[in-house]
């Protein structure tokens, strides 16, 4: 049983700093006197560069440096940005074209960086960039997610980057051949622009021997290694730091060209150089999310049990392979391919295509929301075609016995899906929906109810590091390997250490995001932070208890095995000494035992965790305008044991908001020439506070067996469940009007067009 005070809601200590304007973000902390960088970017989606003349810019007022790709090459830099590459179905390697840090030979998407101008002021850098003569011959843009069209890379002549598969294709085909009923549905998953509150940015400085790059990312160690390799530096000559970060959501996890180019500028000049993205610049250059279409098929027997599942996905990679672009809609998608259902055989085929658009990479959930969106949409369609209640069909096919190994190799350790769903049915007042639907109808509105039952597979590096130092002022410092992007790590990890060490919370300082201060770390992504960091913190506390017990044994006159620690004080039978951990640290300091004042640990969780839950959404649609409102939203999650329930609820609220944004209004639009038409908030609709319903949240925990705390990650779960819950509610509302196919985003014009039977192209 947990002691009182553990696993309790606890307000975030960092909020006072943020809410009073004392956050320290990348643009706040650039060194005084730092020069300003400005990127000249491609104005077209596809062209051959015929000339690039930067001499006038170099002579412009205030300009200190102009860098092109040729300058990087002359400096001996490896200009290739990294990207994970798959193995195709036929055993060949997927296409791996060069993605240069600055455009080389061709322009392949609007916003691709071409040259860096460094000047004393940002305005001088802008003015000088206008003097650069970039001449090019236009090429046809390829923006459709399909094979063919103008070749973007010779390594992929038909623009197909990969053709990947997983599962037993023959067994799945056999299951479909003997099925009593087959249900098919094409599911579109619209591209979104991440739009973190704080745009990407960095500054770089070089002291003649050592490089320091500060950037607002999701961890420091990946960029440290990549910069060292690209610039031919010893890793020990590179320091990477992350300050406060105003949102990441996966988009800030990968490395970007600007970080490398600014680092080289600082090395050349011997002066610090800074850069921060503007909003439209970010929309043109940040990695986007989603952008795929899937044909999904379910085979059922006569008792409505699933015999097989088959999908064929076409996904957009953008102009280049990004850091994780290829694995997201393949390997990561496959982690929860079959959702929470007992499916004996499945096969997934995914084709990835290059287009003359911005790269597509991780966005909150990274493959898992996409997979759950597909299976939950086709399950909902199956219920309609089979004449069953969607809840009943899910219960018929739920996995019931654990541990359960899925057809894609995941082992779900625990779960109780019917119990979670029953809890959500009560919380959502499903029984009262019919009356609410009648009330909406009386007001001339359609009302729909949608369910999504999701499961997550928590990803990322299972190992993590921590260091705890006892300070001379009678406190302690915890150094962590993860990186907060606004989730509340400063509170969570200090409080977790306090709970298990007895060190008062207000005596613990928190340090993150500095590659000089902690040897390794996995950063933030895939909802890994709490499980991995708490796990290694427990390991560190055990080491501290063991070491302090051995030290105290002499002071107490007992054997070390007789010293016990009760999370607050050390005690031993027959001794009056009952010191706290801080008091033992002071005793050790007085005795000159410096070895007892710093503790480091590295540990890894034994297995993944699988949070799951039910989302119920209710929507109202105005028949005359197509305006849709989410009027009721209910979530019941199984997150296992929670450290801080209030912060978990906040994560769910934020995740649902991002999911509702994609479902209701966010739509990325390129024209046939590859120009981004939704490149500002005038044209790209972000959800506002009045678009959001109150999210009723509750938990039905089944502790994980994959880590000692029994926890399951929660950071992305809200988004994973929201997409299908809202879409299924829309389908429920529109079905009676004869609309059989609905796809996000449900903007007023799109919904109105569906109701009129008009083509969506009219939008």
Residue, then its C-alpha position, 0 to 999 in steps of 0.5 A: x500500500x502506498x504511504x499517504x502523500x504518494x500518487x496524490x495530485x500535486x500542483x506544478x511548481x514550475x507554473x509560477x515561473x511560466x505564468x509570471x513570464x519568467x520562463x527561460x526559452x531559447x530566444x530569451x537566453x541567447x548570449x548578449x551580442x549574438x549575431x542573427x541568422x536568417x535562412x533564405x528558403x526555396x520559393x518553389x516546390x521543385x526546380x533545378x538550381x542554375x546559379x546561386x550568387x551570394x556575393x552581394x549579400x556578403x558585401x551588405x551592411x552588417x553581414x558577417x557571413x553567408x553560407x551555402x552548401x558549397x561552403x559546408x562541403x569546403x569545410x569538410x562537413x558531412x552535409x547529409x541529414x540522417x533518416x531511418x530506412x526500412x527494408x522492403x517486402x522483397x528484401x531490398x533497401x528502401x530509397x535513401x536519397x541525400x537530404x542536404x543541410x542546404x539545397x544542393x543542385x535542386x529545390x525540392x519543397x517550398x521552404x527548403x533552406x538554401x543559404x544562411x545569412x549572418x548579420x549584426x541585426x535580424x533586419x540586416x540579415x533579411x535585407x541581405x538575403x534579398x540580395x541573393x540571386x537564386x536562379x532556377x529552372x522550374x520542374x513539375x511538382x509532384x504532390x499526389x501520394x502515388x507512384x509516377x509524376x516528375x521524379x524527385x530523386x533518382x533513387x526513387x524514379x517512380x517516387x515510391x520510397x518503400x513498399x513494406x509489409x508485415x504479417x502473414x499475407x497468405x493466412x490472412x487471404x485464406x481467412x478472408x476467403x472463408x469469411x461469412x462477411x467482409x467489411x471494407x472502408x477507406x480511411x483518410x488521415x489528414x496532414x497537420x502542421x504541429x504549431x507548437x506554441x514556441x517555434x523552433x530555434x537555436x543558438x551556437x557558440x564556439x570558443x576555439x576548441x569546443x562547440x555549444x549548441x542550445x536548441x529547443x528540442x526533446x533531448x540533447x544526446x541525439x543532436x550531440x552525436x550527429x553534430x560531432x559526426x557531421x562536423x568532424x569533432x570529438x563528441x567531448x568537444x560538443x555540448x548540447x543544452x535544452x532550456x525551457x521548451x514551449x511544446x514539442x509533440x514529436x515535431x521537435x524530436x528530430x534534428x533539423x538543418x538549421x542547427x548544423x548550419x548555425x553551428x558551422x557559422x559560429x565555428x567560422x566566426x568565433x562568435x555566437x549566432x542565434x536563430x528563431x523560426x517565425x510562424x510561417x517559416x515554421x509551417x514551411x519547414x517543420x516536420x508535419x504529421x499524419x498524411x496517409x490514406x488506408x484501405x482497411x478490411x475486416x473478415x468476420x465469421x457467422x458469429x461476428x468474430x474477427x477472422x482476419x484484418x488487412x490494410x494497405x496504406x499510402x503515406x506521404x513522406x514529403x520531399x525527403x526521408x526525415x529522421x523517423x518518417x519511414x518507421x512511423x507509418x510502418x513499424x510504429x503503426x504496427x505496434x497497435x495494428x489490431x488494437x484491443x481485439x483478438x485477431x488471429x491473422x493480419x497483414x499490413x502493406x504500406x507504400x511510402x511516397x516522396x512528394x514536393x512537400x515538407x517532410x512528415x514525421x512524428x506528431x503526438x502518438x507517432x503511428x499509434x493514433x493513425x493505427x487506432x484511427x483505422x481499426x476503430x473506424x472500420x470496427x464502427x463501420x462493421x457494426x453498422x453493416x452487421x446490424x450490431x451496436x458498436x459497443x456489442x461488436x467490440x465486446x465480442x472481439x475484445x482480448x480477454x486473456x493476458x498476457x496476449x501476443x498480437x500478430x505483429x509480435x507485441x505482448x500485452x501484459x495486462x488489461x481489462x477492456x470490458x471493465x474499462x468500457x463499462x465504466x466509460x458507458x456509465x460516465x458518458x451516460x450512453x443510456x441517456x443519449x437517445x433523449x439528448x438526440x431527440x432534444x437536438x433534433x427539436x432544435x434542427x440539429x443532428x446528434x451523433x455518438x462515437x466510441x473509440x477504444x484505443x491501446x497504446x504501445x509506449x515507445x522510445x529508449x527503455x533505458x534512462x540515466x539519473x544523477x542525484x547530488x547532495x549540496x552543501x546548503x543541505x539540499x539535493x539536485x536531481x539531474x534527469x535524462x528526459x526533457x520537459x516540453x511543458x509536461x511538468x517534469x520539474x514537479x513530477x520527478x522531484x516529487x517522485x524522488x521526494x516520496x521515495x527518499x524523504x528529501x523535502x520537495x522544496x529542498x530538491x533542485x531539478x536539472x535537465x537538458x545538458x549533455x555536460x551534466x549527465x552522461x546519457x539520456x533518452x530524451x522525451x518521446x513516445x510517452x516514455x518519460x515518466x516510466x523510464x525516469x521514475x524507474x531509474x530514480x528508484x534504482x538510484x534511491x536503492x543505491x543511496x539507501x544501500x550506501x548510506x546504510x553501510x556508512x551508518x552501520x558504523x555510526x550506529x554500532x550495528x551491521x549494515x543489514x540491520x539498518x532499514x529505511x522507511x522512505x523518511x528515516x534510517x533506523x536500527x534496533x538498539x540505536x537512537x539515531x534516526x537520521x533523514x537522508x539529508x542528515x546522513x549526507x551531512x554526516x558523510x560530508x563532515x567525515x570527508x566521504x565525498x563518495x557518498x554525496x553523488x549517486x548515478x544510476x542507469x536502468x531500463x524498464x523490463x517491457x513496454x506498457x500498454x495504456x488503453x481506454x475508452x473515449x465517447x464523443x457526442x457531436x451536434x451538427x447544424x443542418x443549415x450551416x454544417x457547423x459541428x460542435x463537440x458537446x460532450x466528451x468522456x474518457x476512462x483510461x487505464x494508465x496503471x498506477x499514477x504518480x500525479x493524477x492531476x497532471x495525467x488528467x492535464x495530459x489527457x485534456x491536451x491530447x484530446x484538444x490536439x485530436x479534436x483540432x485535427x478532427x474538426x478544423x486543421x487542414x494542410x493544403x498544397x496547390x498543384x505547384x506545391x505551394x502551401x496555401x495554409x501557411x498562416x493562421x489566417x488560412x490554417x484553423x487551429x482549435x480555440x478554447x470555445x471549440x473544446x468541450x469539457x473532458x470528463x476524465x476518470x481511470x480504471x487502473x490495471x497496473x502494468x507488470x513491465x515496470x516496478x511502479x506499475x505505471x503506463x505512459x499517458x502523454x499521447x493517449x488523449x490524441x490516440x483516442x480522440x480522432x476516431x471518437x469524433x469521426x465515429x460520432x460524425x458518421x453516426x450523426x450523418x448516417x441517417x442522412x445517407x452519408x456513408x463516408x466521412x473524413x476529417x477535418x469536419x469543417x463547416x464547408x465539408x460537412x455542409x457539402x456532405x449534407x448537400x451531396x456536393x463534391x468536397x472539391x467545392x471547398 
